[in-house]
Amino acid sequence: VQLVESGGGLVQPGGSLRLSCVASGFTFSYYGMSWYRQAPGKERELVASIGSVGASTNYADSVKGRFTISRDNFKNMVFLQMNSLKPEDTAVYYCKFPAWGYWGQGTQVTVSS
């Protein structure tokens, strides 16, 4: 199993970023996927999750209305569209294949002016 994230970077408050995660090594369309984040000095937390066909999604209260998780089962990819970013969104963001417990390497998101 491999999960490779991309799309992180430095953005000003109020800006947007789109994170991508390419998955391989399992039948992607059979399983739900998740995005987590970990800020310095804090525990890793669940940001959003999506069901196998994308019909069901869940979000942390802190990102509801600002972040959108989606997936493309033809490309084996899961996305996290992040809008109205705040400094407190600064963290390393991880893609997770929760059924088997695999993590990506993470991508840094920094929100700062």
Secondary structure, 3 states (H helix, E strand, C coil): CEEEEECCEEECCCCCEEEEEEEECCCHHHCCEEEEEECCCCCCEEEEEECCCCCCEEECCCCCCCEEEEEECCCCEEEEEECCCCHHHCEEEEEEECCCCEECCCEEEEECC
